[in-house]
Amino acid sequence: MRAFVMAAGYGKRLGALGEEIPKPLLPLGGVPLIGFALEKLASLGVKDAAVNLHHGAEKIRSALGDCAYGVHIHYFHEPEILGTAGGIKNAEAFLCERNEPFFVINADALCGADLKTALDHHQEGAFLATLILRRSPEAPKYGVLELDGAGRLRKFLDTSAPGIPQGELSQAMFTGLSIMSPEMLSHIPGGVASDISTQIYPRLMKQGARIGALLSDSYWMDVGTPARYLLANMNVVSGEYAPDFSWPTKGFLLIEGPAMKWGEGRIEPPVLIGPDVVIQKNAQAGPFTVIMPGATLGNNAVAQESILFPGGVIDEDSVLKRCIVGPDAMVSSGSGEVCEMVFLYNREQSKICDA
C-alpha cells in the first residue's frame, strides 16, 4: 500500500516557533512529529508515501531525505497550498498507480488508532473512503459526525446522507485519518485548492455515496498550538501515549521512578533528557519535562512541565512551569517567581501561549 502524509501547513497557531521550524519537524519526545506518522505507516507495510510540501519545504526535504523511518518519500511541492483535498488530488498519479486503497494521515496529529482494522472495514464495506472517528466531548468544537451500526457514515458536519435508516446513530469527531479508494479522487477537482471537510465530503454525503466510518477509543491529539504541543510531550513522557515504535530514540534517556541527583542538581521524574544537558547547582528538572541536547538549567533554576529546545538556557533562580524555551534561547526572571505558559523563542521575543 501507499499513503499520503499532509505536511504543507503553515503552523500559524504555533507562532514564531512554527514559522522557524515546520510543524512536521517539531520534536515530540525527541522525535519529529512526522516520524510518528511514518513509523505507523511502516508498521503496516507501507513502503512508499507521498508527502506534500509548502511551508518549510526545503527543511523537511533535508531532514527526511529520500527515505525515512523505513518509508520511501515522494515529495509533491505546492507553490500555492492546495488544501486538504487539492493536495491529495495533486498526487493522484502516484497514489492510484497500483489501483488499491491508500492511507491519508496528518503529519501533526497523534493517533493510536488501529489502521489495519480500518483497512479491513474499508475493503469489506466497499467504501469510497473510510474515516477514523473518535468519541470526544470536543466533538462540537471540531464538528459532529454520525455513523450507523454497520459502520457507514450518515452525517458529516451539517450534511446528512439521504435515506438514513431508523435506529441509533453514534456521534463522534473526525481524527483526520482515513483510507481512500482510487475512485475517491475522481470526486476532487484538479488544479485548484479544495478542502476535504467543507467541500468534498458534504457533497458526497448529499449524493448518498458509500462512505465508511470506524470508531476508535485510542489516543488522539492535534498538536497545533503551543499548549497542545506541551501536553502531547507530557503525555509521551508520562506514558499516557505510547509510540508505535521503540522509544526513546538513541541519545535520549527517559528517567522514571523516584527523584535522583543529576550533576549538581536533581531530576523529578518523569523527565526525558538528551545528551550534553547541564543541570547546575540546586537546579530542578521535572516533572513532565523534556530537555533536549545541549540545554542548560542554571543555579537554582526550575523547569516543570516544560520543553527546552537544543541550546536553550534557563537562567539562575528562574522558575518555569508549562513553558517552551526555543532553540538557543534564554529565559531569565531571576526572582524565583514562576513564569507560567510563556513561549520564549529567542532572546528578543516572548509571548503568551495560545490555548
C-alpha positions in Angstrom: 0.0 0.0 0.0 0.8 3.6 -0.4 0.0 6.6 1.8 -0.4 10.4 1.7 1.1 12.4 4.5 -0.2 16.0 4.9 2.8 18.2 5.7 2.2 21.5 3.8 0.6 23.7 6.5 1.9 26.9 7.9 1.6 26.1 11.6 0.4 29.6 12.3 -1.1 28.7 15.6 2.3 27.9 16.9 3.5 31.4 16.4 7.2 32.1 15.9 8.2 28.5 16.6 6.0 27.3 13.7 7.5 30.0 11.5 11.0 28.8 12.1 10.5 25.1 12.5 8.0 23.4 10.1 5.3 21.8 12.2 6.1 18.3 10.8 9.7 18.6 12.2 8.7 19.8 15.7 10.3 17.3 18.1 7.9 15.3 20.3 9.7 13.2 22.8 12.8 13.7 20.8 11.2 12.5 17.5 9.9 14.8 14.7 6.1 14.8 14.6 6.1 13.4 11.0 8.2 10.5 12.3 5.2 9.2 14.3 3.1 9.1 11.1 5.8 7.4 9.0 6.6 4.9 11.7 2.9 4.0 11.9 2.7 3.6 8.2 5.9 1.5 8.1 4.4 -0.9 10.7 1.5 -1.5 8.3 3.9 -2.5 5.5 3.7 0.9 3.7 6.8 1.2 1.6 6.1 4.5 -0.3 4.4 7.6 0.8 3.6 10.9 -0.8 4.4 14.0 1.3 3.0 17.3 0.2 5.2 20.4 0.9 4.8 24.2 1.0 5.9 26.0 4.2 9.5 24.9 5.2 9.7 22.6 2.2 13.4 22.5 1.9 13.9 21.9 5.7 11.5 19.0 5.5 13.3 17.5 2.4 16.7 18.0 4.1 15.5 16.3 7.3 13.8 13.3 5.7 15.8 12.7 2.5 14.5 10.1 0.1 13.8 7.5 2.8 12.9 8.0 6.4 11.7 5.5 9.1 11.7 2.7 6.5 9.4 4.6 4.1 10.4 5.9 0.7 9.3 9.5 0.4 7.9 11.0 -2.8 7.6 14.8 -2.5 4.8 16.9 -4.0 5.6 20.6 -3.7 2.7 23.0 -3.8 3.8 26.6 -4.9 0.4 27.6 -3.6 -1.3 25.5 -0.9 -3.9 23.3 -2.4 -5.8 22.4 0.7 -6.6 19.0 2.3 -8.4 17.7 -0.8 -6.4 19.5 -3.6 -3.1 18.2 -2.1 -4.3 14.6 -2.4 -5.5 15.2 -5.9 -2.1 16.6 -6.9 -0.6 13.3 -6.0 -3.3 11.3 -7.8 -1.0 9.5 -10.3 1.3 8.3 -7.6 -1.5 7.3 -5.2 -3.6 5.4 -7.8 -0.8 3.8 -9.7 -1.4 0.4 -8.1 -5.2 0.7 -8.2 -5.5 -0.1 -4.5 -6.7 1.8 -1.3 -4.2 4.2 0.3 -3.9 5.8 3.8 -4.3 9.5 4.4 -2.6 10.8 7.6 -1.7 14.1 9.1 1.9 14.9 10.0 0.8 16.9 13.0 -1.8 14.8 14.8 -1.0 11.8 17.0 -3.4 8.9 16.8 -3.1 5.4 18.2 -6.0 4.0 16.1 -5.7 0.6 14.5 -5.3 1.3 10.8 -5.3 -2.4 9.9 -8.7 -2.8 11.3 -9.8 0.3 9.5 -8.5 -1.1 6.2 -10.3 -4.3 6.7 -13.6 -2.4 7.3 -13.0 -0.3 4.3 -12.5 -3.2 2.0 -15.3 -5.3 3.4 -17.8 -2.4 3.0 -16.6 -1.5 -0.5 -16.5 2.1 0.6 -15.3 5.1 -1.4 -13.5 6.3 1.7 -13.4 5.3 5.4 -12.9 7.9 8.1 -11.5 7.1 11.5 -13.6 8.8 14.2 -13.3 9.2 18.0 -15.8 9.9 20.7 -14.9 13.2 22.4 -16.6 16.0 24.4 -14.7 18.3 22.0 -16.7 17.0 19.0 -18.9 20.1 18.8 -15.8 22.2 18.5 -14.3 20.2 15.7 -17.6 19.1 14.1 -20.0 16.3 14.8 -20.2 13.2 12.6 -22.6 10.3 12.8 -22.3 6.7 11.8 -24.7 3.8 11.9 -24.3 0.4 13.4 -22.9 -1.0 10.1 -20.1 1.4 10.2 -21.4 3.7 7.4 -21.1 7.5 7.7 -24.5 9.0 7.8 -23.8 12.6 8.7 -20.7 14.8 8.1 -20.8 18.1 10.0 -24.2 19.6 8.9 -24.8 17.4 5.9 -26.8 14.1 6.2 -27.0 11.3 3.7 -30.3 10.6 2.1 -32.4 7.7 3.3 -30.9 7.3 6.7 -32.2 4.1 8.3 -34.1 4.1 11.5 -32.0 3.3 14.6 -29.5 4.9 16.8 -26.6 6.7 15.3 -23.2 7.2 17.1 -21.8 10.7 17.3 -18.0 11.3 17.1 -15.4 13.6 15.6 -13.0 13.1 12.6 -9.4 12.3 13.6 -8.0 13.3 10.1 -7.0 9.7 9.4 -8.7 8.0 6.5 -8.5 5.3 3.9 -9.4 6.1 0.3 -10.1 4.0 -2.7 -8.7 5.3 -6.0 -12.2 6.2 -7.2 -12.4 8.8 -4.4 -10.0 11.1 -6.3 -12.4 11.4 -9.3 -14.6 13.4 -6.9 -11.9 16.0 -6.2 -11.4 18.8 -8.8 -7.9 19.1 -10.2 -5.6 22.1 -10.3 -7.5 24.1 -7.6 -7.4 24.4 -3.9 -10.2 22.5 -2.1 -10.9 21.3 1.4 -11.9 17.7 2.1 -14.1 18.6 5.1 -16.1 21.6 3.9 -16.3 20.9 0.1 -15.8 17.2 -0.7 -17.4 15.0 2.0 -20.5 17.2 2.4 -21.2 16.9 -1.4 -20.6 13.2 -1.4 -23.0 12.8 1.6 -25.7 14.6 -0.2 -25.2 12.3 -3.2 -25.5 9.2 -1.0 -22.0 8.0 -1.6 -20.8 5.0 0.4 -18.5 6.5 3.0 -17.4 4.3 5.8 -16.5 5.2 9.4 -14.8 3.4 12.2 -14.8 4.4 15.9 -11.6 4.3 17.8 -11.1 4.9 21.5 -7.3 5.3 21.1 -5.3 8.4 22.0 -5.6 11.3 19.7 -4.1 14.8 19.9 -4.0 17.7 17.5 -0.5 19.2 18.1 -1.3 22.5 16.6 -0.9 25.1 19.4 1.8 25.6 22.0 -0.4 24.4 24.8 -1.3 21.2 22.9 2.3 20.7 21.9 3.3 20.9 25.5 0.5 18.5 26.6 1.5 16.0 23.9 5.1 16.0 25.1 3.9 15.4 28.7 1.7 12.6 27.5 4.6 10.8 25.8 6.9 11.3 28.7 4.3 10.1 31.2 3.4 7.1 29.1 -0.2 8.2 28.5 0.6 8.0 24.8 2.9 5.1 23.8 4.6 5.5 20.4 4.1 2.6 17.9 7.9 2.1 17.8 10.9 1.7 20.0 11.3 4.8 22.2 13.1 6.8 23.4 15.4 7.2 20.5 19.1 6.9 20.6 20.8 9.7 22.6 17.7 10.3 24.8 17.1 8.9 28.2 13.7 8.6 29.9 14.1 8.9 33.6 11.3 7.5 35.7 10.8 6.4 39.4 12.0 8.4 42.4 13.8 11.7 42.3 17.5 11.5 41.7 20.6 13.6 41.6 21.9 14.8 38.2 25.1 16.8 38.1 24.8 19.4 40.9 21.0 19.5 40.6 18.2 16.9 40.6 15.6 15.4 38.5 12.0 14.9 39.5 10.7 12.2 37.1 9.3 11.7 34.6 11.9 13.6 32.5 13.2 13.0 29.0 16.7 14.2 28.8 19.1 14.5 25.8 22.9 14.4 25.7 25.2 17.2 26.9 22.5 18.7 29.2 23.8 20.8 32.1 21.9 20.9 35.4 23.7 23.3 37.7 23.7 23.6 41.5 20.4 23.1 43.1 18.5 23.2 39.8 15.5 21.0 39.3 14.3 19.4 36.1 10.8 18.0 36.1 8.4 16.6 36.5 6.9 16.1 33.0 9.8 17.9 31.3 11.7 17.4 28.0 15.3 18.7 27.9 16.9 18.5 24.5 20.6 18.2 23.7 22.8 21.0 25.0 20.2 22.7 27.1 21.2 24.3 30.5 19.4 24.9 33.8 21.3 27.5 35.8 21.8 27.6 39.5 18.5 27.2 41.5 16.6 27.1 38.2 13.4 25.0 37.9 11.7 23.6 34.8 8.4 21.8 35.3 6.0 20.6 32.6 8.2 22.4 30.1 10.3 21.9 27.0 13.8 23.2 26.5 14.9 23.0 22.9 18.6 22.4 22.0 20.8 25.0 23.4 18.0 26.6 25.4 19.0 28.2 28.8 17.0 28.8 31.9 19.0 31.4 33.9 19.7 31.1 37.6 16.9 31.5 40.0 14.3 31.3 37.2 11.2 29.1 37.7 9.3 27.8 34.6 6.0 25.9 34.5 4.4 24.9 31.3 6.8 26.9 29.2 8.7 26.4 25.9 12.2 27.7 25.6 13.2 27.7 21.9 16.5 26.8 20.3 19.4 28.7 21.8 17.0 31.0 23.7 17.5 32.2 27.2 14.7 32.8 29.8 15.5 34.8 32.9 13.3 36.0 35.7 16.0 36.0 38.4 13.4 36.5 41.1 12.2 33.0 41.9 8.7 33.9 40.7 7.0 31.4 38.5 6.9 32.1 34.8 3.9 30.2 33.5 2.7 29.5 30.0 5.4 31.6 28.4 6.7 30.8 25.0 10.2 32.3 24.5 11.5 31.6 21.0 14.7 33.7 21.2 16.3 36.4 23.3 14.2 39.2 21.9 10.8 37.5 21.5 8.4 36.3 24.1 4.6 35.8 24.1 1.9 34.0 26.0 0.9 30.6 24.6 -2.4 30.1 22.7 -4.9 27.7 24.3 
